[in-house]
């Protein structure tokens, strides 16, 4: 059995010690599943720049109700130390009078007589069915009262000049807003806005667009991605200009589209995963200045959508999508009852690294290992110690639905002396392992505990001490490495279950920290390149980052990218790609590592449950 010692010298990084702050919470607290997590937001609450606080205005519609995710944005602003809410700009345009409630037959008759309503009756029924009995407390689009957030701040009432869907602000309102000397205005109300209001705040008007603005303009948000079978869904935070949905992009996120025909789930994933964009952009504006924000922003790319403007789908469009999709989901549920995803580890001994020329490597060169019945092995890492090569890996138990860390020694191309070396209450995986200062260290993934933990080998390989909690952050696949006499860490936060579209870069002068965000901050915001897939590869002068491609499902394939890293900047270029098709009967690969002439990789395939459990 493994020996584990809880080190009394563990010091978690509280808000007072980490710049930017990570809120303190117990390292052994299990994070609730399928609930949005906001530890990522708290990374951006503290700026130590000497600049004056940013002055923020908020545009809202009459009644001051906002979607729940917008309320969270404003709560972030109120929680940070570098920005203040200065005013609420309220749309006082005369609202359309609601039609009186009528009986069901009367509503049905009105729908039949209205050609627009008739064309969208299936869409409306679909939306109503999805939101019946939904967990309203977690719905990011649910309207909630925000009056308490606007107490004791100035209120400016505006009756906009309307032309079609466009709102322009009268000169008197422009003068009143300009007199407040605002840095940023958040557009959480009004229609399409044009004119002088766009330049009234020092850094413009910021607005969310839910959907990749280069492919989807119009609406309904995040539905057409499902209808068109697009594996990617996105969202942007943009600085508005006179064009429609084509302003300067301040933040962009690309996520995997929900696998179910459920726009509610797709919106939940995208809205909550990207809700931190505002506090992140405000933090970078204050901490590093407007030039830093301008350099990281980019113009919206050329529009590539299949339609000039997307509109509510017609009955025919809904039927063509839903009928076969529901059949596919039913078939997938049936297969899921019969089959399970099974991961395996493979070994290869060669002086020619796979990452240099993946296509030239024959699948037969890898030896696939069988795990004991009822378990699978994944996430293999390598370390050479005292003349032997060891493989550390995730050992997942199907019955317990939880994994521990195992290791084994390579002998004549076989894995021997396999044993469990780290067992914790939470699920463990991705056991990054390395040597430093004469000791062996391990940083396994412990996302369920809401922490990134550093372990030291008190006795290699099976006695480990929890040395320190490096970050209180719900995150996966931490990758630590030394470069230019500083430690660096890639880690991917998890705001929403099973969605990992972002990777952050942290830095520290010492392994034990304190760790702070690198000025490059988020180095990837695309699910195709974000999540870590192995240790950093040092190939001569090259530094190569290993990542997972998850747009087609978790752990679909492996990408290699050559990194350029300085104390203030980060960039990368694609270097190679490993696809599951190169291995017999595998439909996914997601971890690769190499030490000396030994390589390890893992692969997944569907197998009958009867053969596994």
NORLIN-V714638 format. One line per field, one symbol per residue. ss: DSSP state (~ for helix, > for strand, _ for the rest). psi: psi as a letter, one per 20 degrees, with the letter a starting at -180 (. if undefined). A space follows every 50 residues. Layout:
ss = ???
psi = ???
This chain:
ss = __>>>>________________________________~~~~________ ___>>>>>>>>___>>>~~~~~~~~~~~~___>>>>>>>>>_________ ___~~~~~~~~~~_~~~~~_~~~~~~~~~~~____~~~____>>>_~~~~ ___>>>>>__>>>__>>>__~~~~~~~~_____>>>>____>>>_~~~~_ ____>>>>>>_______>_____~~~~____>>>>>>>>________>>> >>>>>>______~~~~~~~~~~~~__~~~~~~~~~~~~_~~~~~~~_>__ _________>____~~~~~~~~~~~~~~~~~~~~~~~~>>>>>>>>>>>_ _______~~~__~~~_>>>_____>>>>>>>>>>>__>>>>>>>>>>___ _>>>>>>>>>>__>>>>>>>>>______>>>>>>>>__>>>>>>>_~~~_ _>>>>>>>>___>>>>>>>>>___>>>>>>>>>__>>>>>>>>__>__>_ __>>>>>>_______>>>>>>>>>_>_____>____>>>__>>>>>>>>_ ______>>>>>>>>>____>>>>>>>>>_~~~_____>___>>>>__>>> >>>>>>>>~~~__
psi = qqpppopijpoqorhiiporqoqpqpijppppqkpppjhghihkhppjqj qqqpopqpprrpikpqqhhhghghhgghirjjqqohqpopokpoqppqqq qrrghghgghghiohghhhjhhghhgghhhjpjqnhhioijppqpjhhij qkqqpoppoqopocjppqpqhghgghghiilqgqppnjarbpqrbhhhjh qhkapqqqooqoiiiopcaqpjghhggikpipqrqqpqpqairokkrpoh qpporpqpiqmnhgggggggghhjhihghghgghgggirhhgghhirqqp rppjqiqgpqrpqrgghgghggghghgggghhhghhhhrqppqqqqqpoq ioqhhgmhhipqhiipopqprqpjrqprlpqqpppljqpqpprpopohgi lqqrprrqppokjqorlpqpipprhrpqammpqrqpljrpqpnrplhhik qoqpqqohopjjoqpogqohpnporqlpoqqpplkqqqppqoqohppjom iqpqprqqhqgiaqpqpqhhdoipkpiiigpqjrqpponciqpppprqoj hjqplgrpqpppqopaiirprqqqhrppqhhippjqjqqippqppcjpqq rrqqrpqphhih.
